[in-house]
Amino acid sequence: MRTKGFGIWQMLIKKELLLSYRNKTVLISAIAIWILFIAAIFCTFLNYNANHKQRLEANALFRQQWAHQQRNPHDAAHFGTYLFKPMHLLNVFDPGIIDYAGNTYRIEAHQQHEISDSNAEHHDSALRFANLSFALILQLLVPLFLLFITAISITSEKENGTLKMLLAQGLSSRKMIWAKVWANYLLVVMIILPAFLIVALAVTFTGDASLLFGRLVWILATCLLYYLLVALLGTLISAVSNHSGKALLGALCFWIFMSIIFPKIVTGIAIHNYPLMSRAAFNDLVEQGYRKGLNGKDPYADRGKRYIDSLLNKYHVDSVQALPFNVDGFTLQFNEDYRTMVFNHYYKTVENRFDQQRRLLSLSGIFDPFLSTKRLSMALAGSDFYHHEHFFKQAQTYRNHLIRKLNLQLAMHGKDVKGEYVVGPRYFGQFKDFSYQLPTLYCVLQLEKIAIVSLIGWILMLMFLLQFIVSRSLALNYATL
């Protein structure tokens, strides 16, 4: 009996796929999607090659300037250098916030910079039009196509009179509904899978294949879950609709609300409820906190005097000239440490605001599976705010270590030098390059577990509706005709 039932399933699914193949509208839509995929492949690899090459050239230039300088260590700290956020292939697969978040970190003594120089600052079109990316096609256009073909899958049977005939011949409404779901789902899988295979092949030839391949597999799994959800939703709309026009209108309304209206509303609520201070206000707080102390009662000069006194007491001398090192180096580092503490103190407030916004958006994904899909895709592609912040913290750690080494070099070796203490390429060349380490895949999945649970929860709910409510209702309605 199971073998016979499975044979009926195969027959129904083959029939639906054959009808889709013969449908010129479906065929033209599939060709249009593939044309967009080809354009996205071209744009993705073009953007990746351009950005990757630009970063390599910039890193080589600033490394050369840094390693070949000859100057006082603290002057070198003022001269500073730049760190560039590395670009990998998945960043252009799903750009996320990359175009708006910045990609350059400035290292400079006495200044704690944020990441700046975003693409949107130099390309006005990026503020108005989204770049053509795989994510845009996979998350917006393919679901719209899937909604349309599933929304008319049952209403067309009703309008043609074939539904009553199929049910009269003994075909259960459940088998027919699930055949529609799986046939349309498999059709979309067959359309997108070759594009993923091309991207997977490209990833294997990059130097980050071991890090990115697992993320790409999870992006594919996310898309497959979302498409199953959309196929269930479209079939549900079709089953409860009496006319294809109404079903298409309902599907379009669902798509607009899930993909455009609700995300805009939630983003507006997050910004309104958890507003961020301006960069000018933040910089002013840091400067005032450094000059007057975090409590407002510990001025810069008083802190410096206490620190000098503590050094004199520690080494049991009565003047800075009697200290066994160049006191300027230690004083510079003391002030550097205090400024870093002030910066981190106020940045924690900004970081908490971002976390509150992110938490609200994450919880909102429970009510909108598109939001969950988008957030999970961005996280796996490394283009969300978490990865932006992750890069910033590693860059800041590297910056603090570099400035400390320069100040301590001046302190320990600049005491008895006549004139200005100067070091050359032999010293500067020993500094290691900055190397950004991506967070682990496990960590990313833990952060976005609400999105995963949301997608699975939506799928189970829609399956329940189709299996136990809609299919039974459909059979009873046509049994009474």
TORPAGU-942946 format. One line per 10 residues: for each residue x, y, z of C-alpha. Coordinates in nm, 4 decimals, always signed. Example, Ala and Ser with C-alpha at 12.3 -4.5 7.8 and 13.67 -1.06 7.14 Angstrom:
# TORPAGU-942946
+1.2300/-0.4500/+0.7800; +1.3670/-0.1060/+0.7140
END
This chain:
# TORPAGU-942946
+0.0000/+0.0000/+0.0000; +0.2826/+0.2399/+0.0827; +0.4497/+0.1652/-0.2504; +0.1242/+0.2334/-0.4318; +0.0731/+0.5572/-0.2370; +0.4260/+0.6685/-0.3159; +0.3633/+0.5913/-0.6846; +0.0593/+0.8182/-0.6803; +0.2707/+1.0907/-0.5220; +0.5325/+1.0544/-0.7958
+0.2697/+1.0634/-1.0667; +0.1047/+1.3755/-0.9276; +0.4336/+1.5604/-0.8824; +0.5520/+1.4659/-1.2331; +0.2213/+1.5864/-1.3720; +0.2520/+1.9219/-1.1935; +0.6122/+1.9683/-1.3081; +0.5157/+1.8836/-1.6664; +0.2320/+2.1371/-1.6571; +0.4705/+2.4018/-1.5225
+0.7159/+2.3225/-1.8018; +0.4433/+2.3656/-2.0638; +0.3201/+2.6880/-1.9040; +0.4777/+2.9729/-2.1008; +0.4334/+3.2204/-1.8154; +0.6226/+2.9964/-1.5733; +0.8904/+2.9248/-1.8333; +0.9420/+3.2932/-1.9158; +0.9535/+3.3817/-1.5437; +1.2144/+3.1115/-1.4811
+1.4236/+3.2385/-1.7740; +1.3965/+3.5951/-1.6400; +1.5166/+3.4790/-1.2977; +1.8133/+3.3046/-1.4559; +1.8993/+3.6157/-1.6575; +1.9025/+3.8056/-1.3280; +2.1175/+3.5320/-1.1733; +2.3689/+3.5653/-1.4570; +2.3748/+3.9429/-1.4125; +2.4167/+3.8969/-1.0362
+2.7012/+3.6502/-1.0899; +2.8760/+3.9021/-1.3124; +2.8199/+4.1910/-1.0691; +2.9185/+3.9795/-0.7680; +3.2501/+3.8647/-0.9096; +3.3201/+4.2105/-1.0526; +3.2578/+4.3790/-0.7159; +3.4526/+4.1135/-0.5292; +3.7571/+4.1370/-0.7555; +3.7544/+4.5187/-0.7512
+3.7127/+4.5504/-0.3739; +3.9546/+4.2681/-0.2925; +4.2206/+4.4104/-0.5230; +4.1687/+4.7601/-0.3829; +4.2148/+4.6386/-0.0266; +4.5265/+4.4388/-0.1114; +4.6817/+4.7393/-0.2845; +4.5904/+4.9734/+0.0022; +4.7271/+4.7323/+0.2631; +5.0516/+4.6933/+0.0669
+5.0886/+5.0720/+0.0300; +5.0345/+5.1526/+0.3975; +5.2498/+4.8593/+0.5058; +5.5332/+4.9883/+0.2906; +5.4936/+5.3417/+0.4263; +5.4900/+5.2097/+0.7829; +5.7840/+4.9716/+0.7513; +6.0157/+5.2199/+0.5728; +5.9680/+5.5230/+0.7948; +6.2426/+5.6657/+1.0140
+6.1164/+5.8808/+1.2999; +6.0458/+5.9103/+1.6701; +5.8159/+5.6260/+1.7906; +5.5517/+5.8670/+1.9185; +5.5640/+6.0682/+1.5973; +5.5071/+5.7396/+1.4166; +5.2024/+5.6855/+1.6378; +5.0723/+6.0269/+1.5285; +5.1482/+5.9417/+1.1672; +4.9567/+5.6172/+1.2203
+4.8234/+5.3865/+0.9538; +4.4979/+5.2377/+0.8228; +4.3315/+4.9007/+0.8589; +4.0837/+4.7786/+0.5987; +3.7975/+4.5414/+0.6613; +3.8753/+4.2317/+0.4525; +3.6319/+4.1354/+0.1772; +3.5282/+3.7793/+0.1054; +3.2928/+3.6388/-0.1573; +2.9883/+3.6027/+0.0681
+3.0052/+3.9750/+0.1506; +2.8974/+4.0518/-0.2053; +2.6614/+3.7521/-0.2167; +2.4586/+3.9346/+0.0512; +2.5990/+4.2898/+0.1028; +2.3801/+4.3585/+0.4068; +2.4941/+4.6816/+0.5754; +2.8442/+4.6777/+0.4253; +2.7782/+4.9683/+0.1888; +2.6672/+5.1848/+0.4820
+2.8829/+5.0710/+0.7748; +3.2291/+5.1678/+0.6495; +3.5391/+4.9640/+0.5776; +3.8380/+5.1702/+0.6987; +3.9805/+5.2016/+1.0493; +4.2287/+5.4817/+1.1228; +4.5078/+5.4170/+1.3741; +4.6298/+5.7366/+1.5380; +4.7753/+5.8339/+1.8756; +4.5426/+6.0210/+2.1150
+4.2420/+5.9437/+1.8949; +4.0062/+5.6465/+1.9041; +3.8427/+5.6416/+1.5633; +3.5343/+5.4558/+1.4481; +3.5123/+5.2658/+1.1207; +3.4448/+5.5085/+0.8352; +3.4632/+5.5547/+0.4588; +3.1494/+5.3663/+0.3555; +3.0631/+5.3116/-0.0097; +2.7421/+5.5107/+0.0348
+2.9492/+5.8204/+0.1171; +3.1008/+5.8169/-0.2310; +2.8186/+5.6645/-0.4372; +2.4865/+5.8436/-0.3975; +2.3046/+5.5725/-0.5926; +2.3786/+5.3242/-0.3130; +2.1506/+5.5280/-0.0879; +1.8601/+5.5087/-0.3312; +1.8961/+5.1784/-0.5162; +2.0046/+4.8413/-0.3833
+2.2860/+4.6685/-0.5672; +2.1882/+4.3682/-0.7758; +2.2952/+4.0791/-0.5558; +2.2122/+3.7126/-0.5105; +2.0375/+3.7940/-0.1836; +1.8047/+4.0449/-0.3519; +1.6962/+3.7847/-0.6085; +1.6760/+3.4939/-0.3642; +1.4897/+3.6772/-0.0886; +1.2512/+3.8970/-0.2891
+1.2046/+3.7901/-0.6509; +1.2139/+3.4103/-0.6223; +0.9582/+3.4062/-0.3349; +0.7316/+3.6356/-0.5381; +0.7523/+3.3952/-0.8327; +0.6844/+3.0989/-0.6036; +0.3875/+3.2733/-0.4405; +0.2326/+3.3439/-0.7787; +0.2577/+2.9893/-0.9124; +0.1353/+2.8315/-0.5880
-0.1464/+3.0846/-0.5413; -0.3164/+2.9651/-0.8609; -0.2243/+2.5981/-0.8263; -0.5603/+2.4952/-0.6771; -0.7833/+2.7808/-0.7969; -0.6978/+2.6897/-1.1557; -0.8222/+2.3356/-1.0872; -1.1428/+2.4830/-0.9445; -1.1964/+2.7133/-1.2418; -1.1258/+2.4400/-1.4966
-1.3569/+2.1951/-1.3207; -1.0822/+1.9367/-1.2807; -1.0763/+1.9564/-0.9003; -1.4244/+1.8066/-0.8639; -1.3350/+1.5367/-1.1158; -1.0132/+1.4438/-0.9331; -1.1893/+1.4225/-0.5984; -1.4730/+1.2201/-0.7512; -1.2192/+0.9658/-0.8798; -1.1036/+0.8990/-0.5241
-0.7994/+1.1245/-0.5030; -0.7784/+1.2644/-0.1520; -0.7619/+1.6404/-0.1105; -0.4535/+1.6033/+0.1103; -0.2562/+1.4189/-0.1560; -0.3516/+1.6746/-0.4170; -0.2574/+1.9694/-0.1941; +0.0784/+1.8201/-0.0973; +0.1532/+1.7296/-0.4579; +0.1009/+2.0965/-0.5468
+0.3282/+2.2062/-0.2616; +0.6166/+1.9704/-0.3405; +0.5971/+2.0078/-0.7176; +0.6208/+2.3881/-0.7049; +0.8845/+2.3701/-0.4329; +1.0983/+2.1317/-0.6407; +1.0561/+2.3585/-0.9438; +1.2065/+2.6530/-0.7540; +1.4830/+2.4348/-0.6083; +1.5783/+2.3256/-0.9600
+1.5935/+2.6922/-1.0667; +1.8166/+2.8172/-0.7834; +2.0401/+2.5150/-0.7252; +2.2670/+2.5700/-1.0298; +2.3314/+2.9279/-0.9166; +2.4371/+2.8045/-0.5718; +2.6632/+2.5461/-0.7324; +2.8383/+2.8219/-0.9295; +2.8907/+3.0254/-0.6113; +3.0112/+2.7151/-0.4243
+3.2600/+2.6470/-0.7027; +3.3852/+3.0057/-0.6820; +3.4190/+2.9796/-0.3018; +3.6372/+2.6683/-0.3318; +3.8913/+2.8683/-0.5336; +3.9211/+3.1450/-0.2750; +4.1634/+3.1392/+0.0141; +3.8745/+3.1376/+0.2624; +3.7057/+2.8194/+0.1374; +3.7371/+2.6378/+0.4714
+3.5642/+2.9263/+0.6523; +3.3013/+3.0144/+0.3929; +3.1786/+2.6822/+0.2603; +2.9896/+2.5912/+0.5784; +2.8302/+2.9350/+0.5846; +2.7222/+2.8979/+0.2209; +2.5614/+2.5612/+0.2967; +2.3640/+2.7230/+0.5789; +2.2570/+3.0090/+0.3496; +2.1265/+2.7485/+0.1049
+1.9458/+2.5700/+0.3900; +1.7912/+2.9028/+0.4970; +1.6655/+2.9688/+0.1446; +1.5247/+2.6159/+0.1161; +1.3377/+2.6545/+0.4447; +1.2016/+2.9930/+0.3378; +1.0881/+2.8603/-0.0013; +0.9103/+2.5694/+0.1633; +0.7332/+2.8207/+0.3869; +0.6365/+3.0333/+0.0855
+0.5146/+2.7261/-0.1068; +0.2963/+2.6295/+0.1897; +0.1634/+2.9833/+0.2250; +0.0845/+3.0189/-0.1455; -0.0931/+2.6822/-0.1573; -0.2907/+2.7765/+0.1532; -0.4031/+3.1008/-0.0119; -0.5004/+2.9090/-0.3237; -0.6968/+2.6473/-0.1281; -0.9107/+2.9056/+0.0541
-0.9661/+3.1242/-0.2552; -1.2443/+3.0774/-0.5088; -1.0825/+3.2684/-0.7937; -0.7274/+3.2979/-0.9266; -0.7459/+3.6762/-0.9380; -0.8301/+3.6956/-0.5676; -0.5586/+3.4426/-0.4875; -0.2954/+3.6396/-0.6794; -0.4024/+3.9638/-0.5124; -0.3855/+3.7995/-0.1695
-0.0409/+3.6540/-0.2448; +0.0855/+3.9930/-0.3651; -0.0492/+4.1621/-0.0500; +0.1266/+3.9054/+0.1689; +0.4539/+3.9567/-0.0215; +0.4365/+4.3369/+0.0004; +0.3534/+4.3302/+0.3703; +0.6181/+4.0702/+0.4656; +0.8975/+4.2023/+0.2443; +0.8469/+4.5788/+0.2457
+0.5879/+4.7241/+0.4841; +0.6477/+4.5261/+0.8053; +1.0316/+4.5498/+0.7935; +1.0016/+4.9282/+0.7426; +0.7590/+4.9608/+1.0333; +0.9733/+4.7528/+1.2689; +1.2904/+4.9389/+1.1701; +1.1163/+5.2708/+1.2367; +0.9981/+5.1494/+1.5779; +1.3502/+5.0299/+1.6661
+1.5024/+5.3665/+1.5702; +1.2318/+5.5595/+1.7564; +1.2432/+5.3536/+2.0757; +1.6222/+5.3172/+2.0887; +1.7680/+5.6298/+1.9232; +2.1426/+5.6663/+1.8759; +2.3427/+5.9749/+1.9628; +2.5120/+6.1590/+1.6771; +2.8805/+6.1064/+1.6077; +2.9485/+6.4717/+1.7011
+2.7745/+6.4267/+2.0378; +2.9658/+6.1046/+2.1009; +3.3019/+6.2644/+2.0184; +3.2204/+6.5591/+2.2452; +3.1400/+6.3245/+2.5354; +3.4693/+6.1407/+2.4852; +3.6663/+6.4652/+2.4727; +3.4970/+6.6090/+2.7821; +3.5383/+6.2796/+2.9667; +3.9092/+6.2813/+2.8855
+3.9654/+6.6466/+2.9760; +3.7541/+6.6576/+3.2927; +3.7470/+6.2921/+3.3937; +3.4555/+6.0501/+3.3749; +3.3122/+6.1913/+3.6969; +3.3679/+6.5501/+3.5789; +3.5947/+6.6228/+3.8759; +3.9290/+6.4765/+3.7696; +4.0958/+6.7156/+3.5205; +4.3641/+6.6051/+3.2784
+4.6420/+6.8032/+3.4536; +4.5604/+6.6641/+3.8008; +4.5615/+6.3049/+3.6739; +4.8976/+6.3581/+3.5069; +5.0489/+6.5083/+3.8209; +4.9260/+6.2185/+4.0369; +5.0727/+5.9690/+3.7915; +5.4138/+6.1429/+3.7911; +5.4097/+6.1507/+4.1719; +5.3307/+5.7782/+4.1823
+5.6314/+5.7049/+3.9576; +5.8602/+5.9183/+4.1772; +5.7395/+5.7378/+4.4900; +5.7728/+5.3962/+4.3254; +6.1364/+5.4519/+4.2236; +6.2217/+5.6591/+4.5351; +6.3495/+5.9648/+4.3460; +6.2619/+6.3329/+4.3734; +6.2712/+6.4406/+4.0059; +6.1699/+6.2994/+3.6677
+6.5307/+6.3371/+3.5467; +6.6354/+6.0785/+3.8074; +6.3932/+5.8167/+3.6759; +6.5635/+5.5270/+3.4900; +6.3500/+5.5817/+3.1775; +6.2025/+5.8525/+2.9582; +5.9006/+5.9605/+3.1594; +5.7315/+6.1074/+2.8509; +5.6729/+5.7598/+2.7078; +5.4979/+5.6351/+3.0208
+5.2968/+5.9552/+3.0576; +5.1808/+5.9327/+2.6973; +5.0715/+5.5732/+2.7527; +4.8952/+5.6625/+3.0780; +4.6914/+5.9289/+2.8972; +4.6321/+5.6879/+2.6093; +4.4937/+5.4244/+2.8464; +4.2625/+5.6785/+3.0101; +4.1292/+5.8023/+2.6755; +4.0665/+5.4427/+2.5695
+3.8778/+5.3812/+2.8932; +3.6627/+5.6908/+2.8333; +3.5962/+5.5907/+2.4717; +3.4942/+5.2385/+2.5724; +3.2725/+5.3750/+2.8502; +3.0633/+5.5871/+2.6144; +3.0828/+5.3382/+2.3285; +2.9234/+5.0812/+2.5582; +2.6120/+5.3004/+2.5628; +2.6047/+5.3108/+2.1829
+2.6667/+4.9370/+2.1671; +2.3777/+4.8713/+2.4064; +2.1474/+5.0785/+2.1856; +2.2477/+4.8768/+1.8817; +2.1898/+4.5557/+2.0769; +1.8413/+4.6750/+2.1766; +1.7577/+4.7550/+1.8146; +1.8981/+4.4221/+1.7013; +1.7016/+4.2345/+1.9687; +1.3762/+4.4028/+1.8628
+1.4357/+4.3187/+1.4969; +1.5238/+3.9622/+1.5891; +1.2037/+3.9161/+1.7931; +1.0009/+4.0768/+1.5132; +1.1165/+3.7955/+1.2878; +0.8798/+3.5690/+1.4822; +0.5916/+3.7540/+1.3124; +0.7606/+3.7970/+0.9737; +0.9601/+3.5054/+0.8286; +1.1164/+3.7358/+0.5689
+1.2877/+3.9309/+0.8473; +1.4206/+3.6075/+0.9962; +1.5483/+3.4950/+0.6558; +1.7130/+3.8306/+0.5858; +1.8819/+3.8509/+0.9251; +2.0054/+3.4916/+0.9085; +2.1402/+3.5404/+0.5554; +2.3252/+3.8612/+0.6510; +2.4733/+3.6956/+0.9592; +2.5964/+3.3944/+0.7623
+2.7367/+3.6187/+0.4879; +2.9222/+3.8268/+0.7490; +2.7509/+4.1498/+0.6448; +2.5444/+4.2283/+0.9551; +2.6200/+4.4674/+1.2400; +2.7586/+4.1904/+1.4603; +3.0414/+4.1244/+1.2121; +3.0983/+4.4992/+1.1706; +3.1348/+4.5333/+1.5475; +3.3479/+4.2189/+1.5630
+3.5948/+4.3694/+1.3146; +3.5990/+4.7008/+1.5025; +3.6873/+4.5363/+1.8342; +3.9716/+4.3370/+1.6811; +4.1005/+4.6470/+1.5003; +4.0802/+4.8503/+1.8220; +4.2745/+4.5826/+2.0122; +4.5432/+4.5857/+1.7440; +4.5540/+4.9658/+1.7529; +4.5901/+4.9797/+2.1343
+4.8693/+4.7209/+2.1284; +5.0574/+4.9065/+1.8538; +5.0347/+5.2476/+2.0267; +5.1447/+5.0906/+2.3559; +5.4519/+4.9326/+2.1959; +5.5526/+5.2659/+2.0408; +5.5116/+5.4594/+2.3656; +5.7013/+5.1982/+2.5670; +5.9780/+5.1961/+2.3063; +6.0168/+5.5691/+2.3612
+6.0068/+5.5221/+2.7399; +6.2613/+5.2419/+2.7628; +6.5115/+5.3504/+2.4966; +6.4784/+5.7286/+2.4683; +6.6258/+5.8279/+2.8029; +6.9932/+5.8957/+2.7312; +6.9744/+5.9787/+2.3612; +7.1192/+6.3112/+2.2556; +6.8682/+6.5007/+2.0483; +6.5558/+6.3294/+1.9230
+6.5214/+5.9536/+1.9618; +6.4675/+5.8046/+1.6150; +6.4141/+5.4468/+1.5021; +6.4139/+5.3136/+1.1474; +6.2828/+5.0353/+0.9220; +6.4512/+4.7618/+1.1238; +6.2244/+4.8434/+1.4176; +5.9039/+4.9317/+1.2306; +5.9342/+4.6304/+1.0008; +5.8974/+4.3884/+1.2925
+5.5355/+4.4859/+1.3579; +5.2962/+4.2138/+1.2459; +5.0184/+4.2909/+1.0007; +4.6616/+4.3046/+1.1274; +4.4755/+3.9802/+1.0630; +4.0998/+3.9740/+1.1098; +3.9497/+3.6469/+1.2346; +3.5857/+3.5739/+1.1477; +3.3615/+3.4529/+1.4308; +3.2865/+3.0829/+1.4229
+2.9826/+2.9473/+1.2424; +2.8537/+2.8076/+1.5718; +2.8658/+3.1540/+1.7289; +2.6719/+3.3060/+1.4374; +2.4033/+3.0375/+1.4537; +2.3698/+3.0858/+1.8292; +2.3120/+3.4579/+1.7819; +2.0433/+3.3958/+1.5190; +1.8731/+3.0947/+1.6775; +1.5478/+3.2931/+1.7067
+1.5432/+3.3305/+1.3277; +1.5951/+2.9560/+1.2795; +1.3212/+2.8690/+1.5302; +1.0910/+3.1243/+1.3658; +1.1267/+2.9703/+1.0191; +1.0719/+2.6168/+1.1493; +0.7745/+2.7322/+1.3584; +0.6080/+2.8994/+1.0583; +0.6602/+2.5861/+0.8462; +0.5074/+2.3581/+1.1117
+0.2093/+2.5899/+1.1579; +0.1383/+2.6080/+0.7835; +0.1814/+2.2313/+0.7488; -0.0734/+2.1817/+1.0255; -0.3207/+2.4151/+0.8554; -0.2851/+2.2395/+0.5224; -0.2865/+1.8853/+0.6624; -0.5707/+1.8984/+0.9111; -0.7862/+2.2011/+0.8355; -0.7707/+2.3225/+0.4761
-0.7543/+1.9798/+0.3083; -1.0540/+1.8537/+0.5118; -1.2490/+2.1736/+0.4459; -1.1732/+2.1480/+0.0729; -1.2937/+1.7888/+0.0576; -1.6164/+1.8661/+0.2477; -1.6977/+2.1665/+0.0281; -1.6717/+1.9680/-0.2919; -1.8452/+1.6641/-0.1459; -2.1568/+1.8761/-0.0962
-2.1580/+2.0060/-0.4560
END
